[in-house]
Amino acid sequence: MTVPGIDLSGISLAGGLACATVRRSRHVPDLPCQPKGMVMYHHILISTDGSETATKGLDHGLTLAKTLGAKVTIVTVTEAFPIYAAAAGGAWVAPIEVSGGFEESQKELADGILRTAKEAADKIGVVAEVLHIPNAQPAEAIVETAKVRDCSLICMSSHGRRGLGRLLLGSQTAEVLAHSPVPVLVVR
C-alpha cells in the first residue's frame, strides 16, 4: 500500500477501515500496528496451578507464544504453611516437623505441575523456562515475576467463581488484573 509522502513499507495493517483511513490520509493515524518483524508480546508469563482450568490457560498461552515466536516463562506459586488465628487473639503454629513436611509436599506438587507444563511446551516446539515460587501469595508473586523478568504479557486462567465462592476463596486472577503493569490475557 502507498500513501503519498509516507513510507509504509515497514508497517502491516489488518485491513478494513484502518487501511481505508490510511489510504485517504496524508498522516498515519495512531493504529495498533507493528513494524514488520516486531512482536507485540515478546515474553509471555504463563501461570498455572495444575488444575484443568489452568491447563486451558497454559495451552492457550503456549499456542500464542508459538505463533508470535515469544519467549515463555511458566510459573507456579505455592503458598506458605497456613497459621490459624483464634478469635481471642491466639494463633496456632504447627511444629517444624509438620510445616517442613508441608513445604516438601508443596515442592513435589510444584515440580509435577511444572514438569507437565514443560512437556506440553516441548510437545508443540516452544522453549519454556519453568519457575516455582514457594511460600508466596500467588497474585503478588505473578505480578512481581512479570516485572522482574520483563514480561510483556501475563496469560492465566480464571475459575470463573462468582458471588459467595469468589468472596470466600478470593480471585488471584482479579488481583493480578488489578495490579499488573502489563496486559493480562484471561482464559476461561
Residue, then its C-alpha position, 0 to 999 in steps of 0.5 A: m500500500t502507498v500513501p503519498g509522502i509516507d513510507l509504509s513499507g515497514i508497517s502491516l495493517a489488518g485491513g478494513l477501515a484502518c487501511a481505508t483511513v490510511r489510504r485517504s490520509r496524508h498522516v498515519p493515524d495512531l493504529p495498533c500496528q507493528p513494524k514488520g518483524m516486531v512482536m507485540y508480546h515478546h515474553i509471555l508469563i504463563s501461570t498455572d496451578g495444575s488444575e484443568t482450568a489452568t491447563k486451558g490457560l497454559d495451552h492457550g498461552l503456549t499456542l500464542a507464544k508459538t505463533l508470535g515466536a515469544k519467549v515463555t516463562i511458566v510459573t507456579v506459586t505455592e503458598a506458605f504453611p497456613i497459621y490459624a488465628a483464634a478469635a481471642g487473639g491466639a494463633w496456632v503454629a504447627p511444629i517444624e516437623v509438620s510445616g517442613g513436611f508441608e513445604e516438601s509436599q508443596k515442592e513435589l506438587a510444584d515440580g509435577i505441575l511444572r514438569t507437565a507444563k514443560e512437556a506440553a511446551d516441548k510437545i508443540g516446539v516452544v522453549a519454556e523456562v519453568l519457575h516455582i515460587p514457594n511460600a508466596q501469595p500467588a497474585e503478588a508473586i505473578v505480578e512481581t515475576a512479570k516485572v522482574r523478568d520483563c514480561s510483556l504479557i501475563c496469560m492465566s486462567s480464571h475459575g470463573r467463581r462468582g458471588l459467595g465462592r469468589l468472596l470466600l476463596g478470593s480471585q488471584t486472577a482479579e488481583v493480578l488484573a488489578h495490579s499488573p503493569v502489563p496486559v493480562l490475557v484471561v482464559r476461561 
